[in-house]
Amino acid sequence: MGAPGAPQPTDGNPFAQQAGGTLPPPVPAVPARNNVALGLVVAVVVALVSAGIYGAIVGATEYEIGYAAVGVGFLIGFAAGKIGGANPVLPVVSALLSLGAVYLGQLIGIAVIGGDELGVSATSLFTEHFDVLTEGWSETADAMTFLFLAIGAFAAFSGAKKGAL
């Protein structure tokens, strides 16, 4: 095994480090934590993605689902807390982003439902007739709508606290 005359490992491992020098152990990558700016950016991205998913769920089922609003809020807060750490700004900003994400998701759901009924794409309804969507949301908003907004915000606040642990 190996070159003639070279010292052989004594433990039977041909890949063991030879006498005369050892390598230091590899340094593990430092996780991205306690970075408030990055936590906020991640929270915004998660808010936009989860709003789209929530809107698709509302559009497909034609119902507002409370658990989905909780999921939207929790994901936003947890992501912000996991990346941003325990900064006290993150739970508050996460709650505000959750309000916007649940609202945006409801508007996307209305656009999907309205697009199906009118025979137009939800995207064109959303981009070209946003005023009609917001007016329709205002007319159909009831106590449950605002409860879902509040539940999502609470879940985001809690998620940010849990993510920071």
Solvent accessible surface area in square Angstrom, and as a share of the most:
residue,aa,sasa,rsa
1,M,176,0.79
2,G,74,0.72
3,A,63,0.49
4,P,138,0.87
5,G,88,0.84
6,A,41,0.32
7,P,101,0.64
8,Q,90,0.40
9,P,36,0.23
10,T,145,0.84
11,D,107,0.56
12,G,65,0.62
13,N,66,0.34
14,P,68,0.43
15,F,184,0.77
16,A,29,0.23
17,Q,112,0.50
18,Q,80,0.35
19,A,107,0.83
20,G,90,0.86
21,G,38,0.37
22,T,118,0.68
23,L,147,0.73
24,P,108,0.68
25,P,112,0.71
26,P,125,0.79
27,V,137,0.79
28,P,110,0.69
29,A,98,0.76
30,V,134,0.77
31,P,94,0.59
32,A,54,0.42
33,R,81,0.29
34,N,113,0.58
35,N,68,0.35
36,V,46,0.26
37,A,68,0.53
38,L,68,0.34
39,G,0,0.00
40,L,54,0.27
41,V,87,0.50
42,V,40,0.23
43,A,0,0.00
44,V,66,0.38
45,V,80,0.46
46,V,35,0.20
47,A,7,0.05
48,L,108,0.53
49,V,89,0.51
50,S,6,0.04
51,A,0,0.00
52,G,29,0.28
53,I,102,0.52
54,Y,1,0.00
55,G,0,0.00
56,A,56,0.44
57,I,60,0.31
58,V,8,0.05
59,G,6,0.06
60,A,87,0.67
61,T,57,0.33
62,E,110,0.49
63,Y,159,0.61
64,E,64,0.28
65,I,57,0.29
66,G,20,0.20
67,Y,192,0.73
68,A,19,0.14
69,A,0,0.00
70,V,55,0.31
71,G,28,0.27
72,V,8,0.05
73,G,0,0.00
74,F,71,0.30
75,L,100,0.50
76,I,0,0.00
77,G,0,0.00
78,F,72,0.30
79,A,18,0.14
80,A,0,0.00
81,G,0,0.00
82,K,83,0.35
83,I,40,0.20
84,G,2,0.02
85,G,2,0.02
86,A,84,0.65
87,N,49,0.25
88,P,106,0.66
89,V,75,0.43
90,L,0,0.00
91,P,7,0.04
92,V,80,0.46
93,V,41,0.23
94,S,1,0.01
95,A,17,0.13
96,L,112,0.56
97,L,43,0.22
98,S,0,0.00
99,L,67,0.33
100,G,38,0.37
101,A,4,0.03
102,V,0,0.00
103,Y,66,0.25
104,L,47,0.23
105,G,0,0.00
106,Q,4,0.02
107,L,0,0.00
108,I,42,0.21
109,G,0,0.00
110,I,47,0.24
111,A,1,0.01
112,V,41,0.24
113,I,38,0.19
114,G,16,0.15
115,G,3,0.03
116,D,113,0.59
117,E,135,0.60
118,L,126,0.63
119,G,69,0.66
120,V,73,0.42
121,S,64,0.41
122,A,32,0.25
123,T,96,0.56
124,S,33,0.21
125,L,13,0.06
126,F,48,0.20
127,T,93,0.54
128,E,123,0.55
129,H,86,0.38
130,F,87,0.36
131,D,98,0.51
132,V,85,0.49
133,L,5,0.03
134,T,34,0.20
135,E,107,0.48
136,G,24,0.23
137,W,33,0.12
138,S,72,0.46
139,E,130,0.58
140,T,98,0.57
141,A,27,0.21
142,D,78,0.40
143,A,83,0.64
144,M,100,0.44
145,T,1,0.01
146,F,109,0.45
147,L,85,0.42
148,F,17,0.07
149,L,20,0.10
150,A,57,0.44
151,I,56,0.29
152,G,0,0.00
153,A,16,0.12
154,F,147,0.61
155,A,9,0.07
156,A,0,0.00
157,F,78,0.32
158,S,30,0.20
159,G,0,0.00
160,A,2,0.01
161,K,106,0.45
162,K,118,0.50
163,G,0,0.00
164,A,18,0.14
165,L,167,0.83
